[in-house]
């Protein structure tokens, strides 16, 4: 599946895809000096060796601990496509993902707060490579079938580590020095910046500049981690049934910069006066606007 996606994306682009640098392990200080300070992505293949999540987390595990939990799922590429959220029973979604071959499910338990939903799992992961140097951190987890898509976006001033606990994901990255070739979307997502380009439905006539962008990629195998530096564009495809976790982290200064630039937008958006086409709200069966 990943080779098909790589071939398809390469056919869109004028420049060759470039594989992201891969290392096995690294000390916190060397990581901070070499990759965080230089805003440079890297794949790490042996940094999860002592994670409890590595041996515990699978669909059976979450089925056992997910009783009486509720969560949102997304369906399809909600950043470049239709915003499609559904709220319901966590266990039913796990079972749906387990049986994806029969039900053709695209249910994606995406960007769920680990500490809010399963605080007892906080020590199953270790993102101290980033969190040690940040004042503000949040840890999420993601569970989905093959075919999930997280479309092109940036996390603005957050440094992000994506850890692949189970299954595989294919991740594409674009440096912020290529911003002029990444056409902005008018769709709103608080804390993010969205690109208008949908690779699975590429519009060459409207997005010619994207063809000249330089794209890096990484196939994340189980137990590998990818550092996505702040302001880097990224797009993620689920290759297998996949369980991932990630950490968003930013400094106090970056927190002030993001808050000062976003506070008015968020207040207006909550009132429905700005960014009506957004990722964070959806309309229920009665046509009422609901917040994810």
C-alpha positions as CSV (number, residue, x, y, z in Angstrom):
1,X,0.0,0.0,0.0
2,X,2.7,2.5,0.9
3,X,4.5,2.0,-2.4
4,X,1.3,2.8,-4.3
5,X,0.9,6.0,-2.3
6,X,4.6,7.0,-2.9
7,X,4.3,6.4,-6.6
8,X,1.1,8.4,-6.8
9,X,2.6,11.3,-4.9
10,X,5.8,11.2,-6.9
11,X,3.7,11.5,-10.1
12,X,2.3,14.7,-8.8
13,X,5.7,16.3,-8.0
14,X,8.4,17.6,-10.3
15,X,11.1,17.0,-7.6
16,X,12.1,13.6,-6.4
17,X,10.8,12.5,-3.0
18,X,13.5,12.5,-0.3
19,X,13.6,10.0,2.5
20,X,14.0,11.5,6.0
21,X,17.2,10.8,7.8
22,X,17.1,7.8,10.2
23,X,19.1,7.1,13.4
24,X,18.7,4.5,16.1
25,X,19.1,6.3,19.4
26,X,20.3,9.7,20.7
27,X,20.8,11.5,24.0
28,X,18.4,14.3,25.0
29,X,21.1,17.0,24.8
30,X,22.3,15.8,21.4
31,X,18.8,15.7,20.1
32,X,18.0,19.2,21.3
33,X,21.3,20.6,19.9
34,X,21.2,18.7,16.6
35,X,17.5,18.5,15.6
36,X,15.3,20.8,17.8
37,X,17.6,23.8,17.6
38,X,18.1,23.3,13.8
39,X,14.4,22.7,13.2
40,X,15.3,19.4,11.4
41,X,13.2,16.2,11.1
42,X,14.6,12.8,12.0
43,X,13.3,9.2,12.4
44,X,14.5,7.3,15.5
45,X,14.2,3.6,15.4
46,X,15.2,2.4,18.9
47,X,14.0,5.1,21.3
48,X,10.9,3.2,22.4
49,X,12.6,0.0,23.6
50,X,11.6,0.6,27.2
51,X,8.1,1.9,26.6
52,X,5.4,-0.1,28.3
53,X,3.2,0.9,25.4
54,X,5.4,-1.2,23.1
55,X,4.3,-4.5,24.6
56,X,0.8,-3.5,25.9
57,X,-0.9,-1.4,23.3
58,X,-3.0,-3.2,20.7
59,X,-6.7,-3.2,19.9
60,X,-7.4,-6.0,22.4
61,X,-5.8,-3.9,25.2
62,X,-7.9,-0.9,24.4
63,X,-11.0,-3.0,24.2
64,X,-10.3,-4.2,27.7
65,X,-9.7,-0.8,29.3
66,X,-12.2,1.2,27.2
67,X,-15.4,0.3,28.9
68,X,-17.8,3.2,29.6
69,X,-15.5,5.6,27.7
70,X,-16.8,7.9,24.9
71,X,-14.8,9.6,22.2
72,X,-15.0,11.3,18.8
73,X,-14.0,9.7,15.6
74,X,-13.3,11.5,12.3
75,X,-14.0,10.1,8.9
76,X,-11.9,10.9,5.8
77,X,-9.6,13.8,5.3
78,X,-11.3,16.4,7.4
79,X,-8.7,19.1,6.8
80,X,-9.0,19.3,3.0
81,X,-12.4,17.6,2.7
82,X,-15.7,17.6,4.6
83,X,-15.6,17.9,8.3
84,X,-17.1,14.7,9.5
85,X,-17.1,13.9,13.2
86,X,-19.1,11.4,15.2
87,X,-19.3,11.0,19.0
88,X,-20.1,7.7,20.6
89,X,-19.0,4.6,22.5
90,X,-15.2,4.1,22.5
91,X,-15.6,0.3,22.5
92,X,-17.9,0.2,19.5
93,X,-15.3,2.2,17.5
94,X,-12.5,-0.2,18.5
95,X,-14.7,-3.2,17.4
96,X,-15.5,-1.3,14.2
97,X,-11.8,-0.8,13.4
98,X,-11.1,-4.5,14.3
99,X,-13.7,-5.5,11.7
100,X,-12.8,-2.9,9.1
101,X,-12.5,-5.5,6.3
102,X,-16.1,-6.4,6.6
103,X,-17.6,-3.0,7.4
104,X,-15.3,-0.9,5.2
105,X,-14.8,1.4,8.2
106,X,-12.9,4.6,8.0
107,X,-13.5,5.4,11.7
108,X,-10.5,7.2,13.1
109,X,-10.0,7.8,16.8
110,X,-7.8,10.8,16.1
111,X,-6.0,13.2,18.3
112,X,-7.6,12.0,21.6
113,X,-6.1,13.3,24.8
114,X,-4.3,10.5,26.5
115,X,-4.4,12.1,29.9
116,X,-8.1,12.9,29.7
117,X,-9.3,9.5,28.4
118,X,-6.7,7.2,29.9
119,X,-4.7,9.0,32.5
120,X,-3.4,5.6,33.9
121,X,-1.4,5.2,30.6
122,X,0.6,8.4,31.1
123,X,3.8,6.5,32.0
124,X,3.4,4.1,29.1
125,X,5.0,6.7,26.8
126,X,8.1,8.9,27.1
127,X,8.3,12.1,25.0
128,X,11.0,13.7,27.2
129,X,13.2,14.3,24.1
130,X,10.8,17.3,23.5
131,X,8.9,17.8,26.7
132,X,12.0,18.2,28.8
133,X,12.7,21.5,27.0
134,X,9.1,22.8,26.7
135,X,6.9,24.6,29.2
136,X,3.6,23.4,27.5
137,X,3.1,19.8,26.4
138,X,0.1,17.7,25.5
139,X,0.0,14.0,24.6
140,X,-2.5,12.5,22.2
141,X,-3.2,9.1,20.8
142,X,-4.6,7.9,17.4
143,X,-6.2,4.5,16.5
144,X,-7.5,3.7,13.1
145,X,-7.8,1.2,10.2
146,X,-5.7,1.3,7.0
147,X,-6.5,4.3,4.8
148,X,-6.8,7.0,7.4
149,X,-5.6,10.4,6.2
150,X,-4.4,13.4,8.1
151,X,-4.2,16.1,5.4
152,X,-1.5,18.8,4.9
153,X,-1.2,21.1,7.9
154,X,1.3,22.6,10.3
155,X,1.1,22.6,14.1
156,X,2.5,26.2,14.0
157,X,5.0,26.7,16.9
158,X,4.6,23.2,18.4
159,X,7.5,20.7,18.1
160,X,5.9,17.3,17.6
161,X,7.1,13.8,18.1
162,X,5.0,11.1,16.5
163,X,5.5,7.6,17.9
164,X,4.3,4.5,16.0
165,X,3.3,2.0,18.6
166,X,1.4,-0.5,16.4
167,X,1.2,-0.9,12.6
168,X,2.7,1.5,10.0
169,X,2.1,5.0,8.8
170,X,3.5,6.9,5.9
171,X,4.4,10.5,6.6
172,X,5.2,13.3,4.2
173,X,6.9,16.5,5.3
174,X,7.6,19.9,3.7
175,X,9.9,22.5,5.2
176,X,8.6,26.0,6.0
177,X,11.1,27.4,3.5
178,X,8.6,26.0,0.9
179,X,5.6,28.0,2.2
180,X,5.2,29.9,-1.0
181,X,4.4,26.6,-2.8
182,X,1.9,25.4,-0.2
183,X,-1.4,27.2,-1.0
184,X,-3.3,28.1,2.1
185,X,-6.8,26.9,2.8
186,X,-9.6,29.1,4.0
187,X,-10.7,26.3,6.3
188,X,-10.0,27.0,10.0
189,X,-8.4,24.9,12.7
190,X,-7.4,26.5,16.0
191,X,-3.7,26.1,16.5
192,X,-3.0,24.9,13.0
193,X,-2.4,26.2,9.5
194,X,-4.0,24.2,6.7
195,X,-3.0,23.8,3.1
196,X,-5.6,23.7,0.3
197,X,-3.9,20.8,-1.5
198,X,-5.6,17.4,-1.2
199,X,-3.2,14.8,-2.7
200,X,-5.8,12.2,-3.0
201,X,-7.9,14.6,-5.1
202,X,-5.2,16.8,-6.6
203,X,-6.3,19.8,-8.7
204,X,-3.3,20.6,-10.9
205,X,-5.0,23.7,-12.5
206,X,-5.5,25.4,-9.1
207,X,-2.4,24.1,-7.4
208,X,0.4,24.3,-9.9
209,X,2.9,25.7,-7.4
210,X,2.6,22.5,-5.3
211,X,4.1,20.4,-8.1
212,X,7.4,22.2,-7.4
213,X,7.5,21.6,-3.7
214,X,10.3,19.5,-2.2
215,X,8.7,16.7,-0.2
216,X,10.4,14.4,2.4
217,X,8.9,11.2,3.6
218,X,9.2,8.4,6.2
219,X,7.6,5.0,6.4
220,X,7.1,4.7,10.2
221,X,7.6,1.0,11.2
222,X,6.3,-0.2,14.5
223,X,8.3,1.3,17.5
224,X,9.8,4.1,15.5
225,X,9.5,7.8,16.2
226,X,9.5,10.8,13.9
227,X,10.4,14.3,15.0
228,X,8.2,16.9,13.2
229,X,9.7,20.3,13.9
230,X,7.5,23.4,14.4
231,X,6.1,25.0,11.3
232,X,6.8,21.9,9.1
233,X,3.9,20.9,6.9
234,X,2.9,17.2,7.3
235,X,0.5,14.7,5.8
236,X,-0.1,11.2,7.3
237,X,-1.5,8.0,5.8
238,X,-2.4,5.0,7.8
239,X,-1.0,1.9,6.1
240,X,-2.2,-0.8,8.6
241,X,-4.4,-0.9,11.6
242,X,-2.5,1.7,13.5
243,X,-2.0,2.9,17.0
244,X,0.2,6.0,17.5
245,X,0.9,8.5,20.2
246,X,2.4,12.0,19.9
247,X,3.5,14.9,22.0
248,X,3.0,18.6,21.1
249,X,5.3,20.9,22.9
250,X,6.1,24.6,22.9
251,X,8.1,27.1,24.9
252,X,6.6,29.9,27.1
253,X,7.6,32.5,24.5
254,X,5.9,30.5,21.7
255,X,2.9,30.0,23.8
256,X,2.5,33.8,24.1
257,X,3.1,34.2,20.4
258,X,0.4,31.7,19.5
259,X,-2.0,32.9,22.1
260,X,-1.7,36.6,21.1
261,X,-2.2,35.8,17.4
262,X,-5.1,33.3,18.0
263,X,-7.1,34.7,20.9
264,X,-9.4,37.0,18.9
265,X,-9.9,34.4,16.1
266,X,-10.9,31.7,18.7
267,X,-13.3,34.0,20.5
268,X,-15.0,35.0,17.2
269,X,-14.9,31.4,16.0
270,X,-16.7,30.2,19.1
271,X,-19.5,32.6,18.3
272,X,-19.7,31.4,14.8
273,X,-18.5,34.8,13.4
274,X,-15.1,33.6,12.0
275,X,-14.0,30.5,10.2
276,X,-17.4,28.9,9.7
277,X,-15.7,26.3,7.5
278,X,-13.6,24.6,10.2
279,X,-12.2,21.3,11.5
280,X,-13.4,21.7,15.1
281,X,-17.1,22.0,14.6
282,X,-19.7,19.8,12.9
283,X,-23.4,19.8,12.4
284,X,-25.5,17.1,14.1
285,X,-28.5,15.3,12.7
286,X,-30.7,18.2,13.7
287,X,-28.5,20.7,11.8
288,X,-27.2,22.2,15.1
289,X,-23.5,23.3,15.2
290,X,-21.6,21.3,17.7
291,X,-18.0,21.6,18.9
292,X,-15.8,18.6,18.6
